[in-house]
Amino acid sequence: YAPGTNINYPVVQTNNNSKYLNTLFDGTANASGAIFLDSNDTAPGMVDQQTTIYAHHMNDGSMFNVISDTTDQVTFDSIEYVYYITRDATYKLRPLATKVVEDTYAKARTPNFEGDDGLKNYLSEMLDGASAVASDATDRAASATKVVTLVTCRSLSLSNTRAVMVLTPVDE
């Protein structure tokens, strides 16, 4: 759930990342698909270093359309918090950065990184060349131990690129 946006959907998961591209939450076949957790992530999420959630960029403004729009700094800054709600917990998250990557960029879907600095190196790479960045991103990236990453295609005309928004948990 992202206040001030249309993002307020259930998240599903299965053993492959293609099922929910064309299947609704209730199992009905539909080209709109559903928002889903990467099949390699530990459900319900926030267990691994990175929890990756995917959704289509719908032209009607639904699903993760706004995530694609956060490549613009003003739109990025308009999203103060995102809430990832599971049966066991509610995670309050703040956007760290949005970067446009090729659809083959595997690090955006890596649940756990190798080495003590694996996650920090990934976040540093994400900040380098990001389209939009939080004002305190460097400090938060340096101390992050877990992130949630939202991934969507940019548009039909840019079908081989993805908008990737990385969020960090808020310590309360």
Secondary structure as GFF3:
##gff-version 3
##sequence-region A 1 172
A	DSSP	beta_strand	11	12	.	.	.	ID=ss1
A	DSSP	three_ten_helix	19	21	.	.	.	ID=ss2
A	DSSP	beta_strand	35	37	.	.	.	ID=ss3
A	DSSP	beta_strand	50	54	.	.	.	ID=ss4
A	DSSP	alpha_helix	65	69	.	.	.	ID=ss5
A	DSSP	alpha_helix	73	77	.	.	.	ID=ss6
A	DSSP	beta_strand	82	85	.	.	.	ID=ss7
A	DSSP	beta_strand	90	102	.	.	.	ID=ss8
A	DSSP	three_ten_helix	106	109	.	.	.	ID=ss9
A	DSSP	alpha_helix	118	127	.	.	.	ID=ss10
A	DSSP	beta_strand	132	133	.	.	.	ID=ss11
A	DSSP	alpha_helix	137	143	.	.	.	ID=ss12
A	DSSP	beta_strand	147	153	.	.	.	ID=ss13
A	DSSP	beta_strand	161	169	.	.	.	ID=ss14
###
